Amino acid sequence: MLHIWLVGATNVGKSTLFNRLIGQFRAIVTDIPGTTTDILRHQAHLPGIGQVQFFDSPGLTDFKEERPFIQYIIDHSDIILFVIDDSVGFTSKEQDIFAYIMKTGKKDNVILIVNKLDIQWKEADYSSAIAEYYKKWFPHVIGVSALKEIAVGQVQERIQNIIDTSKPLQNKLTQEEKLQSKISFAIIGKPNAGKSTLLNTFVGEYISKVEDKSGTTRDYISTDFVYQDQQYTIFDTAGIKRPGHMRGIEKISYTKTKDMLKYTRPTALFMIDATEGVTHRDLTLIKEVYNIALPIVVCINKMDLLDKKQKQHVMKQTEAKLDFAKYIPIVPLVATSGDGIPNVMKMVKAVTKEAFRRIDTGELNRAITKDMITRPPRFAKNKICKILYVTQVDVNAPTFVVFVNYVNRANFAFKKWIDNTIRKYYGFIWVPIVIRFKARERREYAEYKTMLDRNKKASMRDEKTGKKLSRKHQKINKEQRKQNEVRANKWSKKRK
């Protein structure tokens, strides 16, 4: 099995990145240097690679104590994730680690990860921010923000590139580990919707307690099983009540489940009781999952209790109430007998595949440009929002950054037009798409600076004649100056 180690100085964000890569809140994260004092290991699955083992190294305050750990890590690692803090830069600790990496000759298997770029840079400027780090002659350099989960997906892609170009690393991955490409999904919903019954049916064992009363499951349960030669990890979660009805341990369970969904990012099987239909609470929970951009498959359980007309009515009612996210697939199901499970598993596999799709930037921009000519979006008069270029920055959920001339002109209809265009050419059926707008930085800064200069010059010269005033008369019309300051503040807020 491949061993992937995270190394770096204290408090550079190794543990945060470690948690992001394994998809769990495993390492304790604080602002205190030296929080991690032991080597943490966790076996995880990487899409397209298989099972690998991640190691988080300790951050000790005394570098003399830390050096033996780091040297041991470098000697026993297959791939090294060398994490540094951009706000601090390359210190003596980083230089020492760098020297030892060069000494061992493992430079080609090292990914230099420049973390905490969000402190001093905007996401659009990450590529220019890491340019100076290429001077260290590392072949792989990535700028990320582990805390905000920006560009973390690029780390996994670069790991796969290193493995694909290295025969020794490919030989270390056994065929069994390559086949262990797990798909994870979580069963969520209201209490007593049949979640635990579905888990037991999937696994074929009595793992989760099943009773007619609500609130039987208190904490989420995870287990692995194989279905048609494909490995799956399934999470059974506690039934989620209304916030006002949660008491004590139920609140803790809800928070823990929500954190699990954010870190693990599985496909969500949302269970709905067919005898009740889609209730207001169901819609609220679906929107919560929708807001964190998880792929959702709605399963209508207990369909065996309805006749033919009632089944048709429930399906139509569910489609009508999910009009805010028409991409969500709906699958009828009977958890007790297993009817409909093949369709559910087929849908989970297809949804996961769509969620991890990545589109080439050039191909994506050609498609957007083509539709801008044939069916351009509509804007109000003198409020046109021009697309400069579009790029995909992440998968699961597929995230696209659209660079435009004016962010404040990018309305909901324009965002929907981009969403429909991407789905028209590249599918992404059944999965949510995240679209973010970024302004052209240089133009905004130039206009902001021009307004400040205009205000300064106006205070020194006569408005009518343009002649320079004496110090005594270097006064400006209060209203004009106020207007200029308001406009200047408007641009400064946009830049932030």
Secondary structure, DSSP 4 states (H G I P E B T S, - for coil): -EEEEEE-STTSSHHHHHHHHHTS--S---SSTT---S-EEEEEEETTTEEEEEEEPP--SSHHHHHHHHHHHHHH-SEEEEEEETTT-S-HHHHHHHHHHHHHT-GGGEEEEEE-GGGT--GGGHHHHTGGGGGG--SEEEE-BTTTTBSHHHHHHHHHHHHHT-HHHHHHS-HHHHH---EEEEEEESTTSSHHHHHHHHHTS--S---SSS----S-EEEEEEETTEEEEEEE-PPP--GGG--THHHHHHHHHHHHHHHH-PEEEEEEETTT-S-HHHHHHHHHHHHTT--EEEEEE-GGGS-HHHHHHHHHHHHHHTGGGTT--EEE-BTTTTBTHHHHHHHHHHHHHHHT----HHHHHHHHHHHHHHSPPP--TT----EEEEEEEETTTTEEEEEES-GGG--HHHHHHHHHHHHHHH--TTS--EEEEEE-HHHHHHHHHHHHHHHHHHTTB-TTT-PBPPGGG----HHHHHHHHHHHHHHHHHH-
